[in-house]
Amino acid sequence: MGSLIALGASGGLVPCPSGLVLLLSAIAIGRVGLGILLLVGFSAGLAVVLTAIGLLVVYAKSWIPMRRLRLRTPSFVMFPWCRPA
């Protein structure tokens, strides 16, 4: 669970070109407060989405019946990197 939280936090730490354009545009029109508020919301949304995707990946294995996880299925033969660990 700690690595999942780290994934969400690291997504907010990576510089995003869209966030930079948003903040620079807010500075250009003289609405720095609004720009920072929008940037915080943008980063929080990104962290929530990354965390949700991480949770989906972590718990998806328990949702798939074991008979469907056979290593001979076409998806595992064509894409061996997607085999379960």
PyMOL Python script that loads the backbone (N, CA, C, O; Angstrom):
from pymol import cmd

cmd.read_pdbstr("""\
ATOM      1  N   MET A   1       0.827  -1.189   0.000  1.00  0.00           N
ATOM      2  CA  MET A   1       0.000   0.000   0.000  1.00  0.00           C
ATOM      3  C   MET A   1       0.871   1.252   0.000  1.00  0.00           C
ATOM      4  O   MET A   1       0.487   2.271  -0.574  1.00  0.00           O
ATOM      5  N   GLY A   2       2.040   1.188   0.638  1.00  0.00           N
ATOM      6  CA  GLY A   2       2.934   2.337   0.672  1.00  0.00           C
ATOM      7  C   GLY A   2       3.449   2.699  -0.706  1.00  0.00           C
ATOM      8  O   GLY A   2       3.599   3.877  -1.028  1.00  0.00           O
ATOM      9  N   SER A   3       3.727   1.675  -1.532  1.00  0.00           N
ATOM     10  CA  SER A   3       4.210   1.965  -2.880  1.00  0.00           C
ATOM     11  C   SER A   3       3.106   2.580  -3.734  1.00  0.00           C
ATOM     12  O   SER A   3       3.381   3.361  -4.645  1.00  0.00           O
ATOM     13  N   LEU A   4       1.864   2.227  -3.439  1.00  0.00           N
ATOM     14  CA  LEU A   4       0.744   2.806  -4.165  1.00  0.00           C
ATOM     15  C   LEU A   4       0.586   4.291  -3.845  1.00  0.00           C
ATOM     16  O   LEU A   4       0.300   5.095  -4.732  1.00  0.00           O
ATOM     17  N   ILE A   5       0.773   4.647  -2.585  1.00  0.00           N
ATOM     18  CA  ILE A   5       0.725   6.056  -2.190  1.00  0.00           C
ATOM     19  C   ILE A   5       1.902   6.805  -2.808  1.00  0.00           C
ATOM     20  O   ILE A   5       1.759   7.954  -3.228  1.00  0.00           O
ATOM     21  N   ALA A   6       3.057   6.160  -2.865  1.00  0.00           N
ATOM     22  CA  ALA A   6       4.225   6.782  -3.492  1.00  0.00           C
ATOM     23  C   ALA A   6       3.979   7.018  -4.979  1.00  0.00           C
ATOM     24  O   ALA A   6       4.440   8.021  -5.524  1.00  0.00           O
ATOM     25  N   LEU A   7       3.260   6.112  -5.648  1.00  0.00           N
ATOM     26  CA  LEU A   7       2.931   6.298  -7.059  1.00  0.00           C
ATOM     27  C   LEU A   7       2.067   7.542  -7.251  1.00  0.00           C
ATOM     28  O   LEU A   7       2.313   8.342  -8.153  1.00  0.00           O
ATOM     29  N   GLY A   8       1.068   7.697  -6.409  1.00  0.00           N
ATOM     30  CA  GLY A   8       0.201   8.877  -6.505  1.00  0.00           C
ATOM     31  C   GLY A   8       0.946  10.158  -6.226  1.00  0.00           C
ATOM     32  O   GLY A   8       0.723  11.168  -6.894  1.00  0.00           O
ATOM     33  N   ALA A   9       1.840  10.130  -5.235  1.00  0.00           N
ATOM     34  CA  ALA A   9       2.614  11.331  -4.907  1.00  0.00           C
ATOM     35  C   ALA A   9       3.617  11.660  -5.996  1.00  0.00           C
ATOM     36  O   ALA A   9       3.823  12.830  -6.317  1.00  0.00           O
ATOM     37  N   SER A  10       4.242  10.642  -6.567  1.00  0.00           N
ATOM     38  CA  SER A  10       5.246  10.912  -7.599  1.00  0.00           C
ATOM     39  C   SER A  10       4.612  11.460  -8.870  1.00  0.00           C
ATOM     40  O   SER A  10       5.256  12.200  -9.614  1.00  0.00           O
ATOM     41  N   GLY A  11       3.377  11.109  -9.123  1.00  0.00           N
ATOM     42  CA  GLY A  11       2.684  11.669 -10.277  1.00  0.00           C
ATOM     43  C   GLY A  11       2.494  13.167 -10.147  1.00  0.00           C
ATOM     44  O   GLY A  11       2.502  13.890 -11.143  1.00  0.00           O
ATOM     45  N   GLY A  12       2.324  13.630  -8.925  1.00  0.00           N
ATOM     46  CA  GLY A  12       2.192  15.062  -8.688  1.00  0.00           C
ATOM     47  C   GLY A  12       3.522  15.789  -8.683  1.00  0.00           C
ATOM     48  O   GLY A  12       3.550  17.013  -8.817  1.00  0.00           O
ATOM     49  N   LEU A  13       4.632  15.067  -8.531  1.00  0.00           N
ATOM     50  CA  LEU A  13       5.947  15.703  -8.496  1.00  0.00           C
ATOM     51  C   LEU A  13       6.558  15.902  -9.879  1.00  0.00           C
ATOM     52  O   LEU A  13       7.397  16.784 -10.066  1.00  0.00           O
ATOM     53  N   VAL A  14       6.150  15.100 -10.834  1.00  0.00           N
ATOM     54  CA  VAL A  14       6.702  15.194 -12.180  1.00  0.00           C
ATOM     55  C   VAL A  14       6.176  16.467 -12.847  1.00  0.00           C
ATOM     56  O   VAL A  14       4.969  16.711 -12.840  1.00  0.00           O
ATOM     57  N   PRO A  15       7.063  17.274 -13.418  1.00  0.00           N
ATOM     58  CA  PRO A  15       6.593  18.486 -14.085  1.00  0.00           C
ATOM     59  C   PRO A  15       5.681  18.151 -15.265  1.00  0.00           C
ATOM     60  O   PRO A  15       5.998  17.299 -16.095  1.00  0.00           O
ATOM     61  N   CYS A  16       4.580  18.818 -15.318  1.00  0.00           N
ATOM     62  CA  CYS A  16       3.597  18.570 -16.373  1.00  0.00           C
ATOM     63  C   CYS A  16       3.524  19.796 -17.276  1.00  0.00           C
ATOM     64  O   CYS A  16       3.322  20.908 -16.788  1.00  0.00           O
ATOM     65  N   PRO A  17       3.686  19.612 -18.580  1.00  0.00           N
ATOM     66  CA  PRO A  17       3.612  20.755 -19.493  1.00  0.00           C
ATOM     67  C   PRO A  17       2.275  21.496 -19.412  1.00  0.00           C
ATOM     68  O   PRO A  17       2.241  22.722 -19.520  1.00  0.00           O
ATOM     69  N   SER A  18       1.194  20.773 -19.227  1.00  0.00           N
ATOM     70  CA  SER A  18      -0.121  21.422 -19.134  1.00  0.00           C
ATOM     71  C   SER A  18      -0.210  22.286 -17.889  1.00  0.00           C
ATOM     72  O   SER A  18      -0.773  23.380 -17.928  1.00  0.00           O
ATOM     73  N   GLY A  19       0.342  21.799 -16.783  1.00  0.00           N
ATOM     74  CA  GLY A  19       0.346  22.592 -15.560  1.00  0.00           C
ATOM     75  C   GLY A  19       1.192  23.842 -15.698  1.00  0.00           C
ATOM     76  O   GLY A  19       0.845  24.903 -15.179  1.00  0.00           O
ATOM     77  N   LEU A  20       2.306  23.708 -16.402  1.00  0.00           N
ATOM     78  CA  LEU A  20       3.165  24.862 -16.633  1.00  0.00           C
ATOM     79  C   LEU A  20       2.470  25.907 -17.500  1.00  0.00           C
ATOM     80  O   LEU A  20       2.552  27.102 -17.218  1.00  0.00           O
ATOM     81  N   VAL A  21       1.796  25.467 -18.536  1.00  0.00           N
ATOM     82  CA  VAL A  21       1.042  26.396 -19.396  1.00  0.00           C
ATOM     83  C   VAL A  21      -0.069  27.070 -18.599  1.00  0.00           C
ATOM     84  O   VAL A  21      -0.302  28.270 -18.748  1.00  0.00           O
ATOM     85  N   LEU A  22      -0.751  26.309 -17.758  1.00  0.00           N
ATOM     86  CA  LEU A  22      -1.810  26.864 -16.921  1.00  0.00           C
ATOM     87  C   LEU A  22      -1.279  27.956 -16.006  1.00  0.00           C
ATOM     88  O   LEU A  22      -1.860  29.037 -15.908  1.00  0.00           O
ATOM     89  N   LEU A  23      -0.167  27.661 -15.336  1.00  0.00           N
ATOM     90  CA  LEU A  23       0.390  28.629 -14.393  1.00  0.00           C
ATOM     91  C   LEU A  23       0.948  29.858 -15.111  1.00  0.00           C
ATOM     92  O   LEU A  23       0.755  30.984 -14.652  1.00  0.00           O
ATOM     93  N   LEU A  24       1.627  29.653 -16.215  1.00  0.00           N
ATOM     94  CA  LEU A  24       2.166  30.796 -16.969  1.00  0.00           C
ATOM     95  C   LEU A  24       1.049  31.657 -17.554  1.00  0.00           C
ATOM     96  O   LEU A  24       1.175  32.880 -17.615  1.00  0.00           O
ATOM     97  N   SER A  25      -0.038  31.026 -17.980  1.00  0.00           N
ATOM     98  CA  SER A  25      -1.182  31.787 -18.492  1.00  0.00           C
ATOM     99  C   SER A  25      -1.819  32.623 -17.390  1.00  0.00           C
ATOM    100  O   SER A  25      -2.213  33.767 -17.614  1.00  0.00           O
ATOM    101  N   ALA A  26      -1.917  32.039 -16.197  1.00  0.00           N
ATOM    102  CA  ALA A  26      -2.485  32.776 -15.067  1.00  0.00           C
ATOM    103  C   ALA A  26      -1.598  33.957 -14.698  1.00  0.00           C
ATOM    104  O   ALA A  26      -2.105  35.025 -14.357  1.00  0.00           O
ATOM    105  N   ILE A  27      -0.287  33.782 -14.762  1.00  0.00           N
ATOM    106  CA  ILE A  27       0.637  34.886 -14.489  1.00  0.00           C
ATOM    107  C   ILE A  27       0.489  35.973 -15.548  1.00  0.00           C
ATOM    108  O   ILE A  27       0.528  37.163 -15.234  1.00  0.00           O
ATOM    109  N   ALA A  28       0.321  35.561 -16.795  1.00  0.00           N
ATOM    110  CA  ALA A  28       0.213  36.532 -17.898  1.00  0.00           C
ATOM    111  C   ALA A  28      -1.041  37.399 -17.779  1.00  0.00           C
ATOM    112  O   ALA A  28      -1.008  38.575 -18.140  1.00  0.00           O
ATOM    113  N   ILE A  29      -2.132  36.845 -17.284  1.00  0.00           N
ATOM    114  CA  ILE A  29      -3.359  37.648 -17.167  1.00  0.00           C
ATOM    115  C   ILE A  29      -3.502  38.274 -15.779  1.00  0.00           C
ATOM    116  O   ILE A  29      -4.491  38.949 -15.493  1.00  0.00           O
ATOM    117  N   GLY A  30      -2.500  38.043 -14.915  1.00  0.00           N
ATOM    118  CA  GLY A  30      -2.506  38.680 -13.602  1.00  0.00           C
ATOM    119  C   GLY A  30      -3.386  38.012 -12.569  1.00  0.00           C
ATOM    120  O   GLY A  30      -3.772  38.657 -11.595  1.00  0.00           O
ATOM    121  N   ARG A  31      -3.717  36.746 -12.743  1.00  0.00           N
ATOM    122  CA  ARG A  31      -4.559  36.001 -11.799  1.00  0.00           C
ATOM    123  C   ARG A  31      -3.764  34.832 -11.222  1.00  0.00           C
ATOM    124  O   ARG A  31      -4.110  33.669 -11.428  1.00  0.00           O
ATOM    125  N   VAL A  32      -2.697  35.160 -10.499  1.00  0.00           N
ATOM    126  CA  VAL A  32      -1.792  34.138  -9.978  1.00  0.00           C
ATOM    127  C   VAL A  32      -2.487  33.239  -8.962  1.00  0.00           C
ATOM    128  O   VAL A  32      -2.263  32.028  -8.960  1.00  0.00           O
ATOM    129  N   GLY A  33      -3.315  33.799  -8.113  1.00  0.00           N
ATOM    130  CA  GLY A  33      -4.037  33.009  -7.107  1.00  0.00           C
ATOM    131  C   GLY A  33      -4.924  31.948  -7.747  1.00  0.00           C
ATOM    132  O   GLY A  33      -4.945  30.796  -7.315  1.00  0.00           O
ATOM    133  N   LEU A  34      -5.650  32.349  -8.778  1.00  0.00           N
ATOM    134  CA  LEU A  34      -6.507  31.408  -9.498  1.00  0.00           C
ATOM    135  C   LEU A  34      -5.667  30.324 -10.168  1.00  0.00           C
ATOM    136  O   LEU A  34      -6.043  29.152 -10.171  1.00  0.00           O
ATOM    137  N   GLY A  35      -4.537  30.719 -10.730  1.00  0.00           N
ATOM    138  CA  GLY A  35      -3.655  29.747 -11.372  1.00  0.00           C
ATOM    139  C   GLY A  35      -3.126  28.712 -10.400  1.00  0.00           C
ATOM    140  O   GLY A  35      -3.070  27.525 -10.721  1.00  0.00           O
ATOM    141  N   ILE A  36      -2.738  29.155  -9.212  1.00  0.00           N
ATOM    142  CA  ILE A  36      -2.236  28.217  -8.204  1.00  0.00           C
ATOM    143  C   ILE A  36      -3.357  27.299  -7.727  1.00  0.00           C
ATOM    144  O   ILE A  36      -3.136  26.103  -7.536  1.00  0.00           O
ATOM    145  N   LEU A  37      -4.556  27.844  -7.534  1.00  0.00           N
ATOM    146  CA  LEU A  37      -5.694  27.029  -7.125  1.00  0.00           C
ATOM    147  C   LEU A  37      -6.012  25.964  -8.178  1.00  0.00           C
ATOM    148  O   LEU A  37      -6.250  24.805  -7.839  1.00  0.00           O
ATOM    149  N   LEU A  38      -6.015  26.355  -9.442  1.00  0.00           N
ATOM    150  CA  LEU A  38      -6.271  25.395 -10.515  1.00  0.00           C
ATOM    151  C   LEU A  38      -5.165  24.346 -10.600  1.00  0.00           C
ATOM    152  O   LEU A  38      -5.444  23.175 -10.855  1.00  0.00           O
ATOM    153  N   LEU A  39      -3.930  24.750 -10.392  1.00  0.00           N
ATOM    154  CA  LEU A  39      -2.807  23.825 -10.450  1.00  0.00           C
ATOM    155  C   LEU A  39      -2.870  22.808  -9.309  1.00  0.00           C
ATOM    156  O   LEU A  39      -2.560  21.633  -9.510  1.00  0.00           O
ATOM    157  N   VAL A  40      -3.268  23.251  -8.113  1.00  0.00           N
ATOM    158  CA  VAL A  40      -3.419  22.320  -6.983  1.00  0.00           C
ATOM    159  C   VAL A  40      -4.532  21.317  -7.287  1.00  0.00           C
ATOM    160  O   VAL A  40      -4.378  20.123  -7.031  1.00  0.00           O
ATOM    161  N   GLY A  41      -5.638  21.791  -7.824  1.00  0.00           N
ATOM    162  CA  GLY A  41      -6.730  20.886  -8.198  1.00  0.00           C
ATOM    163  C   GLY A  41      -6.328  19.913  -9.289  1.00  0.00           C
ATOM    164  O   GLY A  41      -6.696  18.738  -9.251  1.00  0.00           O
ATOM    165  N   PHE A  42      -5.572  20.403 -10.262  1.00  0.00           N
ATOM    166  CA  PHE A  42      -5.076  19.574 -11.363  1.00  0.00           C
ATOM    167  C   PHE A  42      -4.163  18.471 -10.825  1.00  0.00           C
ATOM    168  O   PHE A  42      -4.279  17.315 -11.233  1.00  0.00           O
ATOM    169  N   SER A  43      -3.262  18.821  -9.918  1.00  0.00           N
ATOM    170  CA  SER A  43      -2.321  17.848  -9.354  1.00  0.00           C
ATOM    171  C   SER A  43      -3.033  16.846  -8.450  1.00  0.00           C
ATOM    172  O   SER A  43      -2.706  15.659  -8.465  1.00  0.00           O
ATOM    173  N   ALA A  44      -3.991  17.305  -7.674  1.00  0.00           N
ATOM    174  CA  ALA A  44      -4.750  16.393  -6.815  1.00  0.00           C
ATOM    175  C   ALA A  44      -5.556  15.406  -7.651  1.00  0.00           C
ATOM    176  O   ALA A  44      -5.639  14.225  -7.314  1.00  0.00           O
ATOM    177  N   GLY A  45      -6.140  15.881  -8.721  1.00  0.00           N
ATOM    178  CA  GLY A  45      -6.884  14.989  -9.619  1.00  0.00           C
ATOM    179  C   GLY A  45      -5.987  13.937 -10.245  1.00  0.00           C
ATOM    180  O   GLY A  45      -6.378  12.776 -10.367  1.00  0.00           O
ATOM    181  N   LEU A  46      -4.791  14.336 -10.640  1.00  0.00           N
ATOM    182  CA  LEU A  46      -3.841  13.393 -11.212  1.00  0.00           C
ATOM    183  C   LEU A  46      -3.438  12.339 -10.186  1.00  0.00           C
ATOM    184  O   LEU A  46      -3.347  11.157 -10.517  1.00  0.00           O
ATOM    185  N   ALA A  47      -3.197  12.752  -8.954  1.00  0.00           N
ATOM    186  CA  ALA A  47      -2.824  11.806  -7.904  1.00  0.00           C
ATOM    187  C   ALA A  47      -3.960  10.832  -7.622  1.00  0.00           C
ATOM    188  O   ALA A  47      -3.712   9.646  -7.403  1.00  0.00           O
ATOM    189  N   VAL A  48      -5.204  11.313  -7.625  1.00  0.00           N
ATOM    190  CA  VAL A  48      -6.350  10.436  -7.384  1.00  0.00           C
ATOM    191  C   VAL A  48      -6.487   9.409  -8.509  1.00  0.00           C
ATOM    192  O   VAL A  48      -6.740   8.233  -8.249  1.00  0.00           O
ATOM    193  N   VAL A  49      -6.322   9.851  -9.750  1.00  0.00           N
ATOM    194  CA  VAL A  49      -6.440   8.934 -10.889  1.00  0.00           C
ATOM    195  C   VAL A  49      -5.332   7.885 -10.861  1.00  0.00           C
ATOM    196  O   VAL A  49      -5.606   6.704 -11.074  1.00  0.00           O
ATOM    197  N   LEU A  50      -4.095   8.286 -10.604  1.00  0.00           N
ATOM    198  CA  LEU A  50      -2.995   7.325 -10.542  1.00  0.00           C
ATOM    199  C   LEU A  50      -3.186   6.326  -9.400  1.00  0.00           C
ATOM    200  O   LEU A  50      -2.892   5.141  -9.557  1.00  0.00           O
ATOM    201  N   THR A  51      -3.669   6.790  -8.273  1.00  0.00           N
ATOM    202  CA  THR A  51      -3.922   5.894  -7.149  1.00  0.00           C
ATOM    203  C   THR A  51      -5.047   4.920  -7.476  1.00  0.00           C
ATOM    204  O   THR A  51      -4.959   3.741  -7.135  1.00  0.00           O
ATOM    205  N   ALA A  52      -6.096   5.392  -8.130  1.00  0.00           N
ATOM    206  CA  ALA A  52      -7.205   4.516  -8.513  1.00  0.00           C
ATOM    207  C   ALA A  52      -6.745   3.455  -9.509  1.00  0.00           C
ATOM    208  O   ALA A  52      -7.144   2.296  -9.397  1.00  0.00           O
ATOM    209  N   ILE A  53      -5.921   3.826 -10.471  1.00  0.00           N
ATOM    210  CA  ILE A  53      -5.396   2.849 -11.429  1.00  0.00           C
ATOM    211  C   ILE A  53      -4.508   1.839 -10.720  1.00  0.00           C
ATOM    212  O   ILE A  53      -4.564   0.646 -11.019  1.00  0.00           O
ATOM    213  N   GLY A  54      -3.690   2.304  -9.784  1.00  0.00           N
ATOM    214  CA  GLY A  54      -2.848   1.398  -9.020  1.00  0.00           C
ATOM    215  C   GLY A  54      -3.669   0.416  -8.203  1.00  0.00           C
ATOM    216  O   GLY A  54      -3.349  -0.772  -8.165  1.00  0.00           O
ATOM    217  N   LEU A  55      -4.726   0.890  -7.545  1.00  0.00           N
ATOM    218  CA  LEU A  55      -5.602   0.000  -6.779  1.00  0.00           C
ATOM    219  C   LEU A  55      -6.287  -1.012  -7.685  1.00  0.00           C
ATOM    220  O   LEU A  55      -6.430  -2.180  -7.326  1.00  0.00           O
ATOM    221  N   LEU A  56      -6.706  -0.562  -8.853  1.00  0.00           N
ATOM    222  CA  LEU A  56      -7.340  -1.461  -9.809  1.00  0.00           C
ATOM    223  C   LEU A  56      -6.380  -2.568 -10.228  1.00  0.00           C
ATOM    224  O   LEU A  56      -6.773  -3.732 -10.307  1.00  0.00           O
ATOM    225  N   VAL A  57      -5.144  -2.220 -10.494  1.00  0.00           N
ATOM    226  CA  VAL A  57      -4.147  -3.216 -10.895  1.00  0.00           C
ATOM    227  C   VAL A  57      -3.855  -4.175  -9.748  1.00  0.00           C
ATOM    228  O   VAL A  57      -3.746  -5.381  -9.969  1.00  0.00           O
ATOM    229  N   VAL A  58      -3.727  -3.663  -8.534  1.00  0.00           N
ATOM    230  CA  VAL A  58      -3.403  -4.509  -7.391  1.00  0.00           C
ATOM    231  C   VAL A  58      -4.526  -5.497  -7.097  1.00  0.00           C
ATOM    232  O   VAL A  58      -4.256  -6.669  -6.833  1.00  0.00           O
ATOM    233  N   TYR A  59      -5.766  -5.055  -7.137  1.00  0.00           N
ATOM    234  CA  TYR A  59      -6.886  -5.913  -6.764  1.00  0.00           C
ATOM    235  C   TYR A  59      -7.530  -6.650  -7.931  1.00  0.00           C
ATOM    236  O   TYR A  59      -8.405  -7.485  -7.704  1.00  0.00           O
ATOM    237  N   ALA A  60      -7.133  -6.375  -9.170  1.00  0.00           N
ATOM    238  CA  ALA A  60      -7.749  -7.029 -10.329  1.00  0.00           C
ATOM    239  C   ALA A  60      -7.464  -8.523 -10.362  1.00  0.00           C
ATOM    240  O   ALA A  60      -8.272  -9.296 -10.876  1.00  0.00           O
ATOM    241  N   LYS A  61      -6.323  -8.938  -9.818  1.00  0.00           N
ATOM    242  CA  LYS A  61      -5.986 -10.360  -9.839  1.00  0.00           C
ATOM    243  C   LYS A  61      -7.015 -11.182  -9.069  1.00  0.00           C
ATOM    244  O   LYS A  61      -7.327 -12.304  -9.467  1.00  0.00           O
ATOM    245  N   SER A  62      -7.539 -10.648  -7.988  1.00  0.00           N
ATOM    246  CA  SER A  62      -8.524 -11.403  -7.208  1.00  0.00           C
ATOM    247  C   SER A  62      -9.897 -11.417  -7.881  1.00  0.00           C
ATOM    248  O   SER A  62     -10.736 -12.243  -7.522  1.00  0.00           O
ATOM    249  N   TRP A  63     -10.148 -10.541  -8.830  1.00  0.00           N
ATOM    250  CA  TRP A  63     -11.447 -10.499  -9.511  1.00  0.00           C
ATOM    251  C   TRP A  63     -11.522 -11.485 -10.672  1.00  0.00           C
ATOM    252  O   TRP A  63     -12.615 -11.839 -11.114  1.00  0.00           O
ATOM    253  N   ILE A  64     -10.365 -11.933 -11.171  1.00  0.00           N
ATOM    254  CA  ILE A  64     -10.334 -12.832 -12.323  1.00  0.00           C
ATOM    255  C   ILE A  64     -10.284 -14.267 -11.806  1.00  0.00           C
ATOM    256  O   ILE A  64      -9.418 -14.597 -10.997  1.00  0.00           O
ATOM    257  N   PRO A  65     -11.201 -15.125 -12.260  1.00  0.00           N
ATOM    258  CA  PRO A  65     -11.148 -16.521 -11.819  1.00  0.00           C
ATOM    259  C   PRO A  65      -9.825 -17.172 -12.232  1.00  0.00           C
ATOM    260  O   PRO A  65      -9.273 -16.847 -13.284  1.00  0.00           O
ATOM    261  N   MET A  66      -9.321 -18.083 -11.411  1.00  0.00           N
ATOM    262  CA  MET A  66      -8.021 -18.701 -11.675  1.00  0.00           C
ATOM    263  C   MET A  66      -8.009 -19.498 -12.969  1.00  0.00           C
ATOM    264  O   MET A  66      -6.958 -19.589 -13.603  1.00  0.00           O
ATOM    265  N   ARG A  67      -9.115 -20.073 -13.387  1.00  0.00           N
ATOM    266  CA  ARG A  67      -9.114 -20.856 -14.628  1.00  0.00           C
ATOM    267  C   ARG A  67      -8.832 -19.960 -15.845  1.00  0.00           C
ATOM    268  O   ARG A  67      -8.382 -20.444 -16.884  1.00  0.00           O
ATOM    269  N   ARG A  68      -9.096 -18.668 -15.710  1.00  0.00           N
ATOM    270  CA  ARG A  68      -8.826 -17.753 -16.818  1.00  0.00           C
ATOM    271  C   ARG A  68      -7.383 -17.269 -16.812  1.00  0.00           C
ATOM    272  O   ARG A  68      -6.941 -16.638 -17.772  1.00  0.00           O
ATOM    273  N   LEU A  69      -6.647 -17.555 -15.750  1.00  0.00           N
ATOM    274  CA  LEU A  69      -5.259 -17.116 -15.667  1.00  0.00           C
ATOM    275  C   LEU A  69      -4.274 -18.177 -16.136  1.00  0.00           C
ATOM    276  O   LEU A  69      -3.085 -18.093 -15.828  1.00  0.00           O
ATOM    277  N   ARG A  70      -4.745 -19.164 -16.870  1.00  0.00           N
ATOM    278  CA  ARG A  70      -3.837 -20.179 -17.376  1.00  0.00           C
ATOM    279  C   ARG A  70      -2.818 -19.532 -18.299  1.00  0.00           C
ATOM    280  O   ARG A  70      -3.130 -18.595 -19.035  1.00  0.00           O
ATOM    281  N   LEU A  71      -1.618 -20.035 -18.249  1.00  0.00           N
ATOM    282  CA  LEU A  71      -0.534 -19.439 -19.030  1.00  0.00           C
ATOM    283  C   LEU A  71      -0.599 -19.796 -20.505  1.00  0.00           C
ATOM    284  O   LEU A  71       0.192 -19.284 -21.297  1.00  0.00           O
ATOM    285  N   ARG A  72      -1.511 -20.650 -20.883  1.00  0.00           N
ATOM    286  CA  ARG A  72      -1.634 -21.044 -22.290  1.00  0.00           C
ATOM    287  C   ARG A  72      -2.668 -20.208 -23.049  1.00  0.00           C
ATOM    288  O   ARG A  72      -2.867 -20.426 -24.244  1.00  0.00           O
ATOM    289  N   THR A  73      -3.318 -19.276 -22.397  1.00  0.00           N
ATOM    290  CA  THR A  73      -4.301 -18.455 -23.091  1.00  0.00           C
ATOM    291  C   THR A  73      -3.600 -17.604 -24.144  1.00  0.00           C
ATOM    292  O   THR A  73      -2.428 -17.265 -23.979  1.00  0.00           O
ATOM    293  N   PRO A  74      -4.291 -17.257 -25.210  1.00  0.00           N
ATOM    294  CA  PRO A  74      -3.644 -16.518 -26.309  1.00  0.00           C
ATOM    295  C   PRO A  74      -3.002 -15.201 -25.895  1.00  0.00           C
ATOM    296  O   PRO A  74      -1.969 -14.816 -26.442  1.00  0.00           O
ATOM    297  N   SER A  75      -3.608 -14.505 -24.930  1.00  0.00           N
ATOM    298  CA  SER A  75      -3.023 -13.216 -24.541  1.00  0.00           C
ATOM    299  C   SER A  75      -1.679 -13.408 -23.859  1.00  0.00           C
ATOM    300  O   SER A  75      -0.778 -12.586 -24.030  1.00  0.00           O
ATOM    301  N   PHE A  76      -1.527 -14.498 -23.076  1.00  0.00           N
ATOM    302  CA  PHE A  76      -0.252 -14.743 -22.407  1.00  0.00           C
ATOM    303  C   PHE A  76       0.788 -15.303 -23.370  1.00  0.00           C
ATOM    304  O   PHE A  76       1.987 -15.105 -23.173  1.00  0.00           O
ATOM    305  N   VAL A  77       0.339 -15.999 -24.405  1.00  0.00           N
ATOM    306  CA  VAL A  77       1.281 -16.522 -25.400  1.00  0.00           C
ATOM    307  C   VAL A  77       1.787 -15.387 -26.276  1.00  0.00           C
ATOM    308  O   VAL A  77       2.982 -15.313 -26.562  1.00  0.00           O
ATOM    309  N   MET A  78       0.889 -14.499 -26.708  1.00  0.00           N
ATOM    310  CA  MET A  78       1.272 -13.398 -27.589  1.00  0.00           C
ATOM    311  C   MET A  78       2.040 -12.318 -26.835  1.00  0.00           C
ATOM    312  O   MET A  78       2.950 -11.703 -27.391  1.00  0.00           O
ATOM    313  N   PHE A  79       1.682 -12.085 -25.577  1.00  0.00           N
ATOM    314  CA  PHE A  79       2.319 -11.051 -24.770  1.00  0.00           C
ATOM    315  C   PHE A  79       2.857 -11.688 -23.479  1.00  0.00           C
ATOM    316  O   PHE A  79       2.200 -11.617 -22.440  1.00  0.00           O
ATOM    317  N   PRO A  80       4.028 -12.300 -23.533  1.00  0.00           N
ATOM    318  CA  PRO A  80       4.519 -13.018 -22.346  1.00  0.00           C
ATOM    319  C   PRO A  80       4.810 -12.097 -21.161  1.00  0.00           C
ATOM    320  O   PRO A  80       4.854 -12.567 -20.025  1.00  0.00           O
ATOM    321  N   TRP A  81       5.009 -10.805 -21.393  1.00  0.00           N
ATOM    322  CA  TRP A  81       5.304  -9.871 -20.295  1.00  0.00           C
ATOM    323  C   TRP A  81       4.081  -9.619 -19.432  1.00  0.00           C
ATOM    324  O   TRP A  81       4.214  -9.047 -18.350  1.00  0.00           O
ATOM    325  N   CYS A  82       2.882 -10.027 -19.872  1.00  0.00           N
ATOM    326  CA  CYS A  82       1.682  -9.774 -19.064  1.00  0.00           C
ATOM    327  C   CYS A  82       1.277 -10.994 -18.251  1.00  0.00           C
ATOM    328  O   CYS A  82       0.173 -11.025 -17.706  1.00  0.00           O
ATOM    329  N   ARG A  83       2.144 -12.003 -18.157  1.00  0.00           N
ATOM    330  CA  ARG A  83       1.837 -13.175 -17.348  1.00  0.00           C
ATOM    331  C   ARG A  83       1.815 -12.809 -15.864  1.00  0.00           C
ATOM    332  O   ARG A  83       2.547 -11.919 -15.431  1.00  0.00           O
ATOM    333  N   PRO A  84       0.971 -13.497 -15.086  1.00  0.00           N
ATOM    334  CA  PRO A  84       0.953 -13.218 -13.650  1.00  0.00           C
ATOM    335  C   PRO A  84       2.253 -13.676 -12.985  1.00  0.00           C
ATOM    336  O   PRO A  84       2.884 -14.640 -13.419  1.00  0.00           O
ATOM    337  N   ALA A  85       2.625 -12.991 -11.958  1.00  0.00           N
ATOM    338  CA  ALA A  85       3.875 -13.333 -11.276  1.00  0.00           C
ATOM    339  C   ALA A  85       3.744 -14.570 -10.439  1.00  0.00           C
ATOM    340  O   ALA A  85       4.710 -14.989  -9.802  1.00  0.00           O
TER     341      ALA A  85
END
""", "prot")
cmd.dss("prot")
cmd.show_as("cartoon", "prot")
cmd.util.cbc("prot")
cmd.orient("prot")
